[in-house]
Amino acid sequence: MPAKNVLGGELQTCSKDPLTGFFRDGCCNTGKDDLGLHLVCTRVTQEFLEFSAMRGNDLITPNPMYQFPGLKPGDQWCVCALRWKEAFEAGYAAPVVLDATHISVLEYVDLADLEANAAT
C-alpha cells in the first residue's frame, strides 16, 4: 500500500536532484531502520542549514562517501522530524512541502505547525 502524506493523500516525491530520502528514492519514506525519522520534506533555507550545522548535522558540506552533494538554499530534502521540530521551536524551520511529507510525522509535530510553515 502506498505511503500517505500529512494531507491524507499519496506521498509525493520530495526531490530527485539532489536525491533525498532515507532510502534515497526521492521520497520521505520510512522504515524500521530509519532511526532519524526522515519524514519532513523541506525546501531548505540558509538559516535552517546553519541551524542544523550548529546542532551537529552539517547538510552544507558535500560528503562523496555517502553520495551526498551538500545542500544549498532552495533544495528540497527529507529532514528528521525532531530536527525540524527543534528548528521550528527556535524560529528556523524550513518551509514544508506538505504533499511530500510522510504522515508519520504527525506523531511528533502538529499539522497546524506544518501548515503554518507550508512551502508556497
N, C-alpha and C positions, 0 to 999 in steps of 0.2 A: 504494500500500500504506500502511495507517495506521501512524503512528509508534508506537514501543514505549516503555514506561516502564521504570524500573530493575528492576522485578519481572518483566519479560518479557511483560506484558500490553499491551493497547492504551492509549496515552497518554490520560489523562483530563483534563478541564477543570480548570485551576488556579483561575481567577476571571473572572467576567463583570462583577463590581462590587466593586472597580474592574476595569476591563477591562485585562487584562495580556497578556503575550507579545510577543515581538519583532514579530510580525505583527498584534498587537492582535486576536487571535482567541480569547483566553481560555485558550490552551494554551501550554505551554513548547516550542513547535515551533521549529525552527531551519532555517537555510539558509545558502548561501554568503555572503550579505550580513550575517549575524549575527556580527559580529566579536567581540562581547562574550560570545557563547555563553550566552544567557539560557535556561538549561536546568533550573534548580533551582526547583521550586515550593515556596515557603516560606510559613509563617504568621509574618509579621514580628513582632518584639518591639521594645520601646523601645530595648533595649541594642543590637540589631542595627542599627536605624535610626541611632542615634547613632554607632556604629562606622563604618557606611557613609559617613555625612556627614563624619566625620573623615578618611576616605580619599578624599574628593573627589566622592562620589556622594550628593548630598542627595536622599533619597527622601521627605522630610517636607514640603518646601515645594511647594505647587501650582505647576504651570507650564502655564497655559492654552494657550500657543502650541503645546504638544505634546499637548494634551488630557489632561494628567496632573493628577489631583486632589490629589496628595500622599497619603502613606500614614500610617496610624495603627496602633498595635499591634493584632494580630488579623487585619489584612488579609492576604489571600494574594496573592503576587506572584512572577513569574518573575525570579529573580536570576541574575546571571552566575556561571558555575561557579567561576571563580577567586576572585571576591569571597566566595562562600560558603565556599570552602576557606580563604581568608585569615581570615575571621571565625571559622571552626571552630578553626583553629590558635591564634587569640588568645583563645578562650574565649567568643566572642559569636555563635556560629552560631544562626540562626533555625531552628525546627523545620521539618522537611521533609515535604511531602505526597508520599509515595513513588509512588503510582499516577499522579500528575500531573507527575512529574519525568522528563525525557527520558533515555533510555538512553545517549545520547552522553556524559552527564556522567561515566560510568564510566571514560572515558579520562583524567579529571583527578582524580577523587575515588573513594575506596574505598567499595564498597557497605556494608561494615561501619560506616563512619563515618556514612553517610546513615541507616542503620537505627538506629544508636545515638541519632540525633537526630530520629527519626520523630515527626511530629505525632500526637497522640492525639485 
